[in-house]
């Protein structure tokens, strides 16, 4: 081999050197590409594993939340629907239901029902009775409050007659005329009570009536045994 190389001309030696150099360069390029291709595959595989792990974690979290929601018992309210409905009686509704939901659960309104006297969007409360009036029925000819259920519609105790002498007045649902039957409550104060509950919502306790302008401790003492919420 050594003799062959020595017998080569200078030009031939240059050509052979160039060829060998090209071969070496190509070999290095091949090795380099294979090494980095393997690294890229490893990196890609790692990224896919991380993504799969995150996806599985999210799915597990969603399943856990779904399981908790499914296991949570739905809150309900029980109300008594009477009057102009097709199936009067006690119905169970999801908490937050409206009077319209109670009417539908009781078979819907009859042809004689007058829904114009009722705030159908009123949220019903557990243990209440809902009365659906008939057309032209006299409900004491009073004005309805916008955030109430309708005068005479919600009755918290069906065993107590409204005209009973010792019956307590519900300051959350009573009409202006009914409020005026209370001691020391005239037309102006009665309107202030209605304006207050329209602006602030229901009275939480009977003592909250002292928040109404014109009702102080002395007047409250004369009212506390005659009112309820």
VOTI-435542 format. One record per atom (N, C-alpha, C): x, y, z; residue number from 0; atom name. Coordinates in steps of 0.1 Angstrom, whole numbers. Layout:
% residues N
<<X, Y, Z>, NUM, CA>
...
***
This chain:
% residues 229
<<8, -12, 0>, 0, N>
<<0, 0, 0>, 0, CA>
<<9, 13, 0>, 0, C>
<<20, 12, 8>, 1, N>
<<29, 23, 9>, 1, CA>
<<35, 26, -4>, 1, C>
<<39, 15, -12>, 2, N>
<<46, 16, -25>, 2, CA>
<<36, 22, -35>, 2, C>
<<24, 18, -34>, 3, N>
<<14, 23, -43>, 3, CA>
<<12, 38, -41>, 3, C>
<<11, 42, -29>, 4, N>
<<10, 56, -26>, 4, CA>
<<22, 64, -31>, 4, C>
<<34, 59, -29>, 5, N>
<<46, 66, -33>, 5, CA>
<<47, 67, -48>, 5, C>
<<41, 57, -55>, 6, N>
<<42, 58, -70>, 6, CA>
<<31, 67, -76>, 6, C>
<<22, 71, -68>, 7, N>
<<11, 80, -73>, 7, CA>
<<17, 94, -76>, 7, C>
<<11, 100, -86>, 8, N>
<<16, 114, -89>, 8, CA>
<<10, 123, -79>, 8, C>
<<15, 135, -79>, 9, N>
<<11, 145, -69>, 9, CA>
<<-4, 148, -71>, 9, C>
<<-8, 149, -84>, 10, N>
<<-22, 152, -86>, 10, CA>
<<-31, 141, -81>, 10, C>
<<-27, 128, -83>, 11, N>
<<-35, 117, -78>, 11, CA>
<<-36, 117, -63>, 11, C>
<<-25, 121, -56>, 12, N>
<<-25, 122, -42>, 12, CA>
<<-35, 132, -37>, 12, C>
<<-35, 143, -44>, 13, N>
<<-44, 154, -40>, 13, CA>
<<-59, 150, -41>, 13, C>
<<-62, 143, -53>, 14, N>
<<-75, 138, -55>, 14, CA>
<<-80, 128, -44>, 14, C>
<<-70, 119, -41>, 15, N>
<<-73, 109, -30>, 15, CA>
<<-76, 116, -17>, 15, C>
<<-68, 126, -14>, 16, N>
<<-69, 134, -1>, 16, CA>
<<-83, 140, -1>, 16, C>
<<-87, 146, -12>, 17, N>
<<-100, 153, -13>, 17, CA>
<<-111, 143, -11>, 17, C>
<<-110, 131, -17>, 18, N>
<<-121, 121, -16>, 18, CA>
<<-122, 116, -1>, 18, C>
<<-110, 114, 5>, 19, N>
<<-110, 109, 19>, 19, CA>
<<-116, 120, 28>, 19, C>
<<-113, 132, 25>, 20, N>
<<-118, 143, 33>, 20, CA>
<<-133, 144, 32>, 20, C>
<<-138, 143, 20>, 21, N>
<<-153, 143, 17>, 21, CA>
<<-160, 131, 25>, 21, C>
<<-153, 120, 24>, 22, N>
<<-159, 108, 31>, 22, CA>
<<-160, 110, 46>, 22, C>
<<-149, 116, 51>, 23, N>
<<-149, 119, 66>, 23, CA>
<<-159, 129, 70>, 23, C>
<<-161, 139, 61>, 24, N>
<<-171, 150, 64>, 24, CA>
<<-185, 144, 64>, 24, C>
<<-187, 135, 54>, 25, N>
<<-201, 129, 53>, 25, CA>
<<-203, 120, 65>, 25, C>
<<-193, 113, 69>, 26, N>
<<-194, 104, 80>, 26, CA>
<<-197, 112, 93>, 26, C>
<<-190, 123, 95>, 27, N>
<<-193, 131, 106>, 27, CA>
<<-207, 137, 106>, 27, C>
<<-211, 141, 94>, 28, N>
<<-225, 147, 93>, 28, CA>
<<-235, 136, 97>, 28, C>
<<-233, 124, 92>, 29, N>
<<-242, 113, 95>, 29, CA>
<<-243, 110, 110>, 29, C>
<<-231, 109, 116>, 30, N>
<<-231, 107, 130>, 30, CA>
<<-238, 118, 138>, 30, C>
<<-235, 130, 134>, 31, N>
<<-241, 142, 141>, 31, CA>
<<-256, 142, 140>, 31, C>
<<-261, 139, 128>, 32, N>
<<-276, 139, 126>, 32, CA>
<<-283, 128, 134>, 32, C>
<<-276, 116, 134>, 33, N>
<<-282, 105, 142>, 33, CA>
<<-282, 108, 157>, 33, C>
<<-271, 114, 162>, 34, N>
<<-271, 117, 176>, 34, CA>
<<-282, 127, 180>, 34, C>
<<-284, 138, 172>, 35, N>
<<-294, 148, 175>, 35, CA>
<<-308, 143, 172>, 35, C>
<<-309, 134, 163>, 36, N>
<<-322, 129, 160>, 36, CA>
<<-327, 121, 172>, 36, C>
<<-318, 113, 178>, 37, N>
<<-321, 105, 190>, 37, CA>
<<-325, 114, 201>, 37, C>
<<-317, 126, 203>, 38, N>
<<-320, 135, 214>, 38, CA>
<<-334, 141, 212>, 38, C>
<<-337, 145, 199>, 39, N>
<<-350, 151, 196>, 39, CA>
<<-361, 141, 199>, 39, C>
<<-359, 128, 196>, 40, N>
<<-369, 118, 199>, 40, CA>
<<-371, 117, 214>, 40, C>
<<-360, 117, 221>, 41, N>
<<-361, 116, 236>, 41, CA>
<<-369, 128, 241>, 41, C>
<<-365, 140, 237>, 42, N>
<<-371, 152, 241>, 42, CA>
<<-386, 152, 238>, 42, C>
<<-389, 148, 225>, 43, N>
<<-403, 147, 221>, 43, CA>
<<-411, 137, 229>, 43, C>
<<-405, 126, 232>, 44, N>
<<-411, 115, 240>, 44, CA>
<<-414, 121, 254>, 44, C>
<<-404, 128, 260>, 45, N>
<<-406, 133, 273>, 45, CA>
<<-417, 144, 274>, 45, C>
<<-417, 152, 263>, 46, N>
<<-428, 162, 262>, 46, CA>
<<-442, 155, 261>, 46, C>
<<-443, 145, 253>, 47, N>
<<-455, 138, 252>, 47, CA>
<<-459, 131, 265>, 47, C>
<<-449, 126, 272>, 48, N>
<<-453, 120, 285>, 48, CA>
<<-458, 130, 295>, 48, C>
<<-451, 142, 295>, 49, N>
<<-456, 153, 304>, 49, CA>
<<-470, 157, 300>, 49, C>
<<-472, 159, 287>, 50, N>
<<-486, 163, 283>, 50, CA>
<<-496, 152, 287>, 50, C>
<<-493, 139, 285>, 51, N>
<<-502, 129, 289>, 51, CA>
<<-505, 129, 304>, 51, C>
<<-494, 131, 311>, 52, N>
<<-496, 132, 326>, 52, CA>
<<-505, 143, 330>, 52, C>
<<-503, 155, 324>, 53, N>
<<-511, 167, 327>, 53, CA>
<<-526, 165, 323>, 53, C>
<<-527, 158, 311>, 54, N>
<<-541, 155, 306>, 54, CA>
<<-548, 146, 316>, 54, C>
<<-541, 135, 320>, 55, N>
<<-547, 126, 329>, 55, CA>
<<-550, 132, 342>, 55, C>
<<-542, 142, 347>, 56, N>
<<-544, 149, 359>, 56, CA>
<<-557, 157, 358>, 56, C>
<<-558, 164, 347>, 57, N>
<<-570, 172, 345>, 57, CA>
<<-583, 164, 344>, 57, C>
<<-582, 152, 337>, 58, N>
<<-593, 143, 336>, 58, CA>
<<-597, 138, 350>, 58, C>
<<-587, 134, 358>, 59, N>
<<-590, 129, 371>, 59, CA>
<<-596, 140, 380>, 59, C>
<<-591, 153, 378>, 60, N>
<<-597, 164, 386>, 60, CA>
<<-612, 166, 382>, 60, C>
<<-614, 165, 369>, 61, N>
<<-628, 167, 364>, 61, CA>
<<-637, 156, 369>, 61, C>
<<-632, 144, 369>, 62, N>
<<-640, 133, 374>, 62, CA>
<<-643, 134, 389>, 62, C>
<<-633, 139, 396>, 63, N>
<<-635, 141, 411>, 63, CA>
<<-646, 152, 413>, 63, C>
<<-645, 163, 406>, 64, N>
<<-655, 174, 407>, 64, CA>
<<-669, 168, 403>, 64, C>
<<-669, 161, 392>, 65, N>
<<-682, 155, 388>, 65, CA>
<<-688, 146, 399>, 65, C>
<<-679, 138, 404>, 66, N>
<<-683, 129, 415>, 66, CA>
<<-689, 136, 427>, 66, C>
<<-682, 147, 431>, 67, N>
<<-686, 155, 442>, 67, CA>
<<-700, 161, 439>, 67, C>
<<-701, 166, 427>, 68, N>
<<-714, 173, 423>, 68, CA>
<<-725, 163, 423>, 68, C>
<<-722, 151, 418>, 69, N>
<<-733, 140, 417>, 69, CA>
<<-737, 135, 431>, 69, C>
<<-727, 136, 440>, 70, N>
<<-729, 131, 453>, 70, CA>
<<-736, 141, 462>, 70, C>
<<-736, 154, 458>, 71, N>
<<-742, 164, 466>, 71, CA>
<<-757, 163, 465>, 71, C>
<<-764, 163, 476>, 72, N>
<<-778, 162, 476>, 72, CA>
<<-785, 175, 473>, 72, C>
<<-794, 175, 463>, 73, N>
<<-800, 187, 459>, 73, CA>
<<-810, 192, 470>, 73, C>
<<-809, 205, 473>, 74, N>
<<-818, 211, 483>, 74, CA>
<<-831, 213, 477>, 74, C>
<<-842, 211, 485>, 75, N>
<<-855, 212, 480>, 75, CA>
<<-864, 220, 490>, 75, C>
<<-875, 225, 485>, 76, N>
<<-885, 231, 493>, 76, CA>
<<-899, 224, 491>, 76, C>
<<-907, 225, 501>, 77, N>
<<-920, 219, 500>, 77, CA>
<<-931, 230, 502>, 77, C>
<<-940, 231, 493>, 78, N>
<<-950, 242, 494>, 78, CA>
<<-964, 236, 491>, 78, C>
<<-974, 243, 496>, 79, N>
<<-988, 238, 494>, 79, CA>
<<-995, 248, 484>, 79, C>
<<-999, 242, 473>, 80, N>
<<-1005, 250, 462>, 80, CA>
<<-1020, 248, 462>, 80, C>
<<-1028, 258, 464>, 81, N>
<<-1042, 257, 464>, 81, CA>
<<-1048, 268, 455>, 81, C>
<<-1061, 267, 453>, 82, N>
<<-1068, 277, 445>, 82, CA>
<<-1070, 272, 430>, 82, C>
<<-1068, 281, 421>, 83, N>
<<-1071, 278, 407>, 83, CA>
<<-1059, 271, 400>, 83, C>
<<-1056, 258, 404>, 84, N>
<<-1046, 250, 397>, 84, CA>
<<-1053, 236, 395>, 84, C>
<<-1049, 229, 386>, 85, N>
<<-1055, 216, 382>, 85, CA>
<<-1053, 205, 392>, 85, C>
<<-1042, 205, 399>, 86, N>
<<-1040, 195, 409>, 86, CA>
<<-1035, 201, 422>, 86, C>
<<-1044, 207, 430>, 87, N>
<<-1040, 214, 442>, 87, CA>
<<-1034, 203, 452>, 87, C>
<<-1024, 208, 459>, 88, N>
<<-1018, 199, 469>, 88, CA>
<<-1004, 203, 472>, 88, C>
<<-997, 194, 479>, 89, N>
<<-983, 197, 484>, 89, CA>
<<-973, 192, 473>, 89, C>
<<-964, 201, 469>, 90, N>
<<-954, 198, 458>, 90, CA>
<<-940, 200, 464>, 90, C>
<<-931, 193, 458>, 91, N>
<<-917, 195, 462>, 91, CA>
<<-909, 200, 450>, 91, C>
<<-902, 211, 453>, 92, N>
<<-895, 218, 442>, 92, CA>
<<-880, 220, 446>, 92, C>
<<-871, 222, 436>, 93, N>
<<-857, 225, 439>, 93, CA>
<<-857, 239, 446>, 93, C>
<<-847, 240, 455>, 94, N>
<<-846, 253, 462>, 94, CA>
<<-843, 264, 452>, 94, C>
<<-850, 276, 453>, 95, N>
<<-848, 287, 444>, 95, CA>
<<-859, 287, 433>, 95, C>
<<-869, 278, 434>, 96, N>
<<-879, 278, 424>, 96, CA>
<<-889, 290, 426>, 96, C>
<<-896, 293, 415>, 97, N>
<<-905, 304, 415>, 97, CA>
<<-919, 300, 416>, 97, C>
<<-929, 309, 418>, 98, N>
<<-943, 306, 419>, 98, CA>
<<-947, 299, 406>, 98, C>
<<-942, 303, 395>, 99, N>
<<-946, 297, 382>, 99, CA>
<<-943, 282, 382>, 99, C>
<<-931, 279, 388>, 100, N>
<<-927, 265, 389>, 100, CA>
<<-937, 257, 398>, 100, C>
<<-941, 263, 409>, 101, N>
<<-951, 256, 417>, 101, CA>
<<-964, 254, 410>, 101, C>
<<-968, 264, 403>, 102, N>
<<-981, 262, 395>, 102, CA>
<<-980, 251, 385>, 102, C>
<<-969, 251, 378>, 103, N>
<<-967, 240, 368>, 103, CA>
<<-966, 226, 374>, 103, C>
<<-959, 225, 386>, 104, N>
<<-958, 213, 393>, 104, CA>
<<-972, 208, 398>, 104, C>
<<-981, 218, 400>, 105, N>
<<-995, 214, 405>, 105, CA>
<<-1004, 212, 393>, 105, C>
<<-999, 210, 382>, 106, N>
<<-1008, 207, 370>, 106, CA>
<<-1011, 218, 361>, 106, C>
<<-1006, 230, 365>, 107, N>
<<-1009, 242, 357>, 107, CA>
<<-1021, 249, 362>, 107, C>
<<-1023, 261, 357>, 108, N>
<<-1035, 269, 361>, 108, CA>
<<-1048, 265, 354>, 108, C>
<<-1059, 268, 361>, 109, N>
<<-1072, 265, 355>, 109, CA>
<<-1076, 276, 346>, 109, C>
<<-1087, 275, 338>, 110, N>
<<-1092, 286, 330>, 110, CA>
<<-1096, 298, 338>, 110, C>
<<-1100, 296, 350>, 111, N>
<<-1105, 306, 359>, 111, CA>
<<-1094, 314, 366>, 111, C>
<<-1081, 309, 365>, 112, N>
<<-1070, 315, 373>, 112, CA>
<<-1067, 329, 368>, 112, C>
<<-1064, 338, 377>, 113, N>
<<-1060, 352, 374>, 113, CA>
<<-1046, 354, 379>, 113, C>
<<-1036, 351, 370>, 114, N>
<<-1022, 352, 373>, 114, CA>
<<-1017, 367, 373>, 114, C>
<<-1025, 376, 369>, 115, N>
<<-1021, 390, 369>, 115, CA>
<<-1020, 395, 384>, 115, C>
<<-1025, 389, 393>, 116, N>
<<-1025, 393, 407>, 116, CA>
<<-1013, 387, 415>, 116, C>
<<-1005, 379, 407>, 117, N>
<<-993, 372, 413>, 117, CA>
<<-980, 376, 407>, 117, C>
<<-970, 377, 415>, 118, N>
<<-956, 379, 410>, 118, CA>
<<-951, 365, 407>, 118, C>
<<-952, 360, 395>, 119, N>
<<-948, 346, 391>, 119, CA>
<<-933, 344, 393>, 119, C>
<<-925, 354, 394>, 120, N>
<<-911, 353, 396>, 120, CA>
<<-907, 352, 410>, 120, C>
<<-917, 353, 419>, 121, N>
<<-914, 353, 434>, 121, CA>
<<-907, 339, 437>, 121, C>
<<-896, 340, 445>, 122, N>
<<-890, 327, 449>, 122, CA>
<<-897, 321, 461>, 122, C>
<<-902, 309, 460>, 123, N>
<<-910, 303, 470>, 123, CA>
<<-901, 298, 482>, 123, C>
<<-907, 298, 494>, 124, N>
<<-900, 294, 506>, 124, CA>
<<-906, 281, 511>, 124, C>
<<-898, 273, 518>, 125, N>
<<-902, 261, 523>, 125, CA>
<<-913, 263, 534>, 125, C>
<<-924, 254, 533>, 126, N>
<<-934, 255, 543>, 126, CA>
<<-945, 265, 540>, 126, C>
<<-945, 272, 529>, 127, N>
<<-955, 282, 526>, 127, CA>
<<-967, 276, 518>, 127, C>
<<-978, 283, 519>, 128, N>
<<-989, 280, 511>, 128, CA>
<<-991, 290, 500>, 128, C>
<<-993, 286, 488>, 129, N>
<<-995, 295, 477>, 129, CA>
<<-1009, 294, 471>, 129, C>
<<-1016, 305, 472>, 130, N>
<<-1030, 306, 467>, 130, CA>
<<-1031, 312, 454>, 130, C>
<<-1037, 305, 444>, 131, N>
<<-1039, 310, 431>, 131, CA>
<<-1053, 316, 429>, 131, C>
<<-1055, 329, 429>, 132, N>
<<-1069, 334, 428>, 132, CA>
<<-1076, 332, 415>, 132, C>
<<-1089, 334, 415>, 133, N>
<<-1097, 333, 403>, 133, CA>
<<-1100, 347, 397>, 133, C>
<<-1104, 347, 385>, 134, N>
<<-1107, 360, 378>, 134, CA>
<<-1118, 367, 386>, 134, C>
<<-1116, 380, 388>, 135, N>
<<-1126, 389, 395>, 135, CA>
<<-1127, 386, 409>, 135, C>
<<-1118, 378, 415>, 136, N>
<<-1119, 375, 429>, 136, CA>
<<-1114, 388, 437>, 136, C>
<<-1121, 391, 448>, 137, N>
<<-1117, 403, 455>, 137, CA>
<<-1106, 399, 465>, 137, C>
<<-1095, 405, 463>, 138, N>
<<-1084, 403, 473>, 138, CA>
<<-1081, 415, 481>, 138, C>
<<-1092, 420, 487>, 139, N>
<<-1092, 432, 495>, 139, CA>
<<-1089, 445, 488>, 139, C>
<<-1089, 444, 474>, 140, N>
<<-1087, 456, 466>, 140, CA>
<<-1074, 464, 470>, 140, C>
<<-1063, 457, 471>, 141, N>
<<-1051, 463, 475>, 141, CA>
<<-1041, 463, 464>, 141, C>
<<-1031, 472, 465>, 142, N>
<<-1020, 473, 455>, 142, CA>
<<-1010, 462, 458>, 142, C>
<<-1005, 455, 447>, 143, N>
<<-995, 445, 449>, 143, CA>
<<-981, 451, 449>, 143, C>
<<-972, 446, 458>, 144, N>
<<-958, 450, 458>, 144, CA>
<<-950, 442, 448>, 144, C>
<<-941, 449, 441>, 145, N>
<<-934, 443, 430>, 145, CA>
<<-925, 431, 434>, 145, C>
<<-920, 431, 446>, 146, N>
<<-911, 420, 450>, 146, CA>
<<-918, 410, 459>, 146, C>
<<-931, 412, 460>, 147, N>
<<-938, 402, 469>, 147, CA>
<<-945, 392, 461>, 147, C>
<<-952, 383, 467>, 148, N>
<<-958, 372, 460>, 148, CA>
<<-972, 376, 456>, 148, C>
<<-977, 387, 461>, 149, N>
<<-991, 391, 458>, 149, CA>
<<-999, 390, 471>, 149, C>
<<-1006, 400, 474>, 150, N>
<<-1013, 401, 487>, 150, CA>
<<-1023, 390, 488>, 150, C>
<<-1023, 383, 499>, 151, N>
<<-1032, 371, 501>, 151, CA>
<<-1028, 359, 494>, 151, C>
<<-1017, 359, 487>, 152, N>
<<-1012, 347, 480>, 152, CA>
<<-1003, 338, 489>, 152, C>
<<-994, 344, 496>, 153, N>
<<-985, 337, 505>, 153, CA>
<<-991, 337, 519>, 153, C>
<<-994, 325, 525>, 154, N>
<<-999, 324, 538>, 154, CA>
<<-990, 315, 546>, 154, C>
<<-983, 320, 556>, 155, N>
<<-973, 312, 564>, 155, CA>
<<-980, 303, 574>, 155, C>
<<-992, 306, 577>, 156, N>
<<-999, 297, 587>, 156, CA>
<<-1013, 297, 582>, 156, C>
<<-1017, 286, 576>, 157, N>
<<-1031, 285, 570>, 157, CA>
<<-1041, 283, 581>, 157, C>
<<-1037, 280, 593>, 158, N>
<<-1047, 278, 604>, 158, CA>
<<-1051, 291, 611>, 158, C>
<<-1045, 302, 607>, 159, N>
<<-1048, 315, 613>, 159, CA>
<<-1055, 324, 603>, 159, C>
<<-1067, 328, 606>, 160, N>
<<-1075, 336, 597>, 160, CA>
<<-1070, 350, 598>, 160, C>
<<-1069, 357, 586>, 161, N>
<<-1064, 370, 585>, 161, CA>
<<-1073, 380, 593>, 161, C>
<<-1085, 377, 594>, 162, N>
<<-1094, 387, 601>, 162, CA>
<<-1095, 384, 616>, 162, C>
<<-1088, 374, 621>, 163, N>
<<-1088, 370, 635>, 163, CA>
<<-1082, 382, 643>, 163, C>
<<-1089, 386, 654>, 164, N>
<<-1086, 397, 662>, 164, CA>
<<-1071, 397, 666>, 164, C>
<<-1066, 386, 671>, 165, N>
<<-1052, 385, 676>, 165, CA>
<<-1042, 380, 666>, 165, C>
<<-1046, 379, 653>, 166, N>
<<-1036, 375, 643>, 166, CA>
<<-1025, 385, 641>, 166, C>
<<-1013, 380, 640>, 167, N>
<<-1001, 388, 638>, 167, CA>
<<-1000, 392, 623>, 167, C>
<<-996, 404, 621>, 168, N>
<<-994, 409, 607>, 168, CA>
<<-980, 406, 602>, 168, C>
<<-979, 400, 591>, 169, N>
<<-966, 397, 585>, 169, CA>
<<-962, 409, 578>, 169, C>
<<-951, 416, 583>, 170, N>
<<-946, 428, 578>, 170, CA>
<<-939, 427, 564>, 170, C>
<<-937, 414, 560>, 171, N>
<<-930, 411, 547>, 171, CA>
<<-941, 410, 536>, 171, C>
<<-953, 407, 539>, 172, N>
<<-963, 405, 529>, 172, CA>
<<-976, 413, 530>, 172, C>
<<-978, 419, 542>, 173, N>
<<-990, 427, 544>, 173, CA>
<<-992, 439, 535>, 173, C>
<<-1004, 441, 531>, 174, N>
<<-1007, 453, 523>, 174, CA>
<<-1007, 466, 531>, 174, C>
<<-1007, 476, 524>, 175, N>
<<-1007, 489, 531>, 175, CA>
<<-1019, 491, 541>, 175, C>
<<-1030, 486, 536>, 176, N>
<<-1042, 487, 545>, 176, CA>
<<-1041, 478, 557>, 176, C>
<<-1035, 466, 555>, 177, N>
<<-1033, 457, 567>, 177, CA>
<<-1023, 463, 577>, 177, C>
<<-1013, 469, 572>, 178, N>
<<-1003, 476, 580>, 178, CA>
<<-1009, 487, 589>, 178, C>
<<-1018, 494, 583>, 179, N>
<<-1025, 505, 590>, 179, CA>
<<-1033, 500, 602>, 179, C>
<<-1036, 487, 602>, 180, N>
<<-1044, 482, 614>, 180, CA>
<<-1035, 481, 626>, 180, C>
<<-1022, 482, 625>, 181, N>
<<-1013, 481, 636>, 181, CA>
<<-1013, 494, 644>, 181, C>
<<-1011, 493, 657>, 182, N>
<<-1012, 505, 666>, 182, CA>
<<-1001, 515, 663>, 182, C>
<<-1004, 527, 661>, 183, N>
<<-995, 537, 658>, 183, CA>
<<-990, 538, 644>, 183, C>
<<-995, 530, 635>, 184, N>
<<-991, 529, 621>, 184, CA>
<<-1002, 535, 612>, 184, C>
<<-999, 547, 607>, 185, N>
<<-1009, 554, 598>, 185, CA>
<<-1005, 552, 584>, 185, C>
<<-1011, 559, 575>, 186, N>
<<-1009, 557, 560>, 186, CA>
<<-995, 560, 557>, 186, C>
<<-989, 570, 563>, 187, N>
<<-975, 574, 559>, 187, CA>
<<-965, 564, 564>, 187, C>
<<-967, 559, 576>, 188, N>
<<-957, 549, 581>, 188, CA>
<<-959, 536, 574>, 188, C>
<<-971, 532, 571>, 189, N>
<<-974, 520, 563>, 189, CA>
<<-967, 520, 550>, 189, C>
<<-967, 532, 543>, 190, N>
<<-961, 533, 530>, 190, CA>
<<-945, 532, 532>, 190, C>
<<-940, 538, 543>, 191, N>
<<-926, 537, 546>, 191, CA>
<<-921, 523, 548>, 191, C>
<<-930, 514, 554>, 192, N>
<<-926, 500, 556>, 192, CA>
<<-926, 493, 543>, 192, C>
<<-935, 496, 534>, 193, N>
<<-936, 490, 521>, 193, CA>
<<-924, 494, 512>, 193, C>
<<-921, 508, 513>, 194, N>
<<-909, 513, 506>, 194, CA>
<<-896, 507, 510>, 194, C>
<<-895, 504, 523>, 195, N>
<<-883, 499, 529>, 195, CA>
<<-881, 484, 524>, 195, C>
<<-891, 476, 524>, 196, N>
<<-889, 462, 520>, 196, CA>
<<-887, 461, 505>, 196, C>
<<-893, 471, 498>, 197, N>
<<-891, 470, 483>, 197, CA>
<<-876, 474, 480>, 197, C>
<<-870, 483, 488>, 198, N>
<<-857, 487, 486>, 198, CA>
<<-846, 478, 492>, 198, C>
<<-850, 472, 503>, 199, N>
<<-840, 464, 510>, 199, CA>
<<-843, 449, 511>, 199, C>
<<-854, 445, 506>, 200, N>
<<-858, 430, 507>, 200, CA>
<<-865, 428, 520>, 200, C>
<<-868, 415, 522>, 201, N>
<<-876, 411, 534>, 201, CA>
<<-869, 415, 547>, 201, C>
<<-878, 418, 557>, 202, N>
<<-873, 419, 571>, 202, CA>
<<-868, 406, 576>, 202, C>
<<-856, 405, 581>, 203, N>
<<-851, 392, 587>, 203, CA>
<<-857, 389, 600>, 203, C>
<<-859, 399, 609>, 204, N>
<<-865, 398, 622>, 204, CA>
<<-875, 409, 623>, 204, C>
<<-884, 408, 633>, 205, N>
<<-894, 418, 635>, 205, CA>
<<-887, 431, 640>, 205, C>
<<-875, 429, 647>, 206, N>
<<-868, 441, 652>, 206, CA>
<<-863, 450, 641>, 206, C>
<<-861, 444, 629>, 207, N>
<<-856, 452, 618>, 207, CA>
<<-866, 463, 614>, 207, C>
<<-878, 462, 618>, 208, N>
<<-888, 473, 615>, 208, CA>
<<-883, 486, 621>, 208, C>
<<-874, 486, 631>, 209, N>
<<-869, 498, 636>, 209, CA>
<<-860, 506, 627>, 209, C>
<<-856, 499, 616>, 210, N>
<<-848, 505, 605>, 210, CA>
<<-857, 515, 597>, 210, C>
<<-870, 513, 598>, 211, N>
<<-879, 522, 590>, 211, CA>
<<-880, 535, 597>, 211, C>
<<-879, 546, 589>, 212, N>
<<-879, 559, 595>, 212, CA>
<<-892, 562, 602>, 212, C>
<<-892, 567, 614>, 213, N>
<<-904, 570, 622>, 213, CA>
<<-907, 559, 632>, 213, C>
<<-900, 548, 631>, 214, N>
<<-904, 537, 641>, 214, CA>
<<-892, 535, 650>, 214, C>
<<-893, 540, 662>, 215, N>
<<-883, 540, 672>, 215, CA>
<<-886, 529, 683>, 215, C>
<<-878, 529, 694>, 216, N>
<<-880, 519, 704>, 216, CA>
<<-894, 519, 710>, 216, C>
<<-899, 530, 713>, 217, N>
<<-912, 531, 719>, 217, CA>
<<-923, 525, 710>, 217, C>
<<-923, 529, 697>, 218, N>
<<-933, 524, 688>, 218, CA>
<<-931, 509, 686>, 218, C>
<<-918, 504, 685>, 219, N>
<<-916, 490, 684>, 219, CA>
<<-922, 482, 695>, 219, C>
<<-921, 487, 708>, 220, N>
<<-926, 480, 719>, 220, CA>
<<-941, 478, 718>, 220, C>
<<-948, 487, 711>, 221, N>
<<-962, 485, 709>, 221, CA>
<<-966, 476, 698>, 221, C>
<<-956, 474, 689>, 222, N>
<<-958, 466, 677>, 222, CA>
<<-953, 451, 678>, 222, C>
<<-943, 449, 686>, 223, N>
<<-936, 436, 686>, 223, CA>
<<-944, 424, 688>, 223, C>
<<-955, 425, 696>, 224, N>
<<-964, 414, 698>, 224, CA>
<<-975, 412, 688>, 224, C>
<<-975, 421, 678>, 225, N>
<<-986, 421, 668>, 225, CA>
<<-980, 419, 654>, 225, C>
<<-967, 417, 653>, 226, N>
<<-962, 415, 640>, 226, CA>
<<-953, 403, 639>, 226, C>
<<-951, 398, 627>, 227, N>
<<-943, 386, 624>, 227, CA>
<<-936, 388, 611>, 227, C>
<<-926, 379, 608>, 228, N>
<<-919, 379, 595>, 228, CA>
<<-920, 365, 589>, 228, C>
***
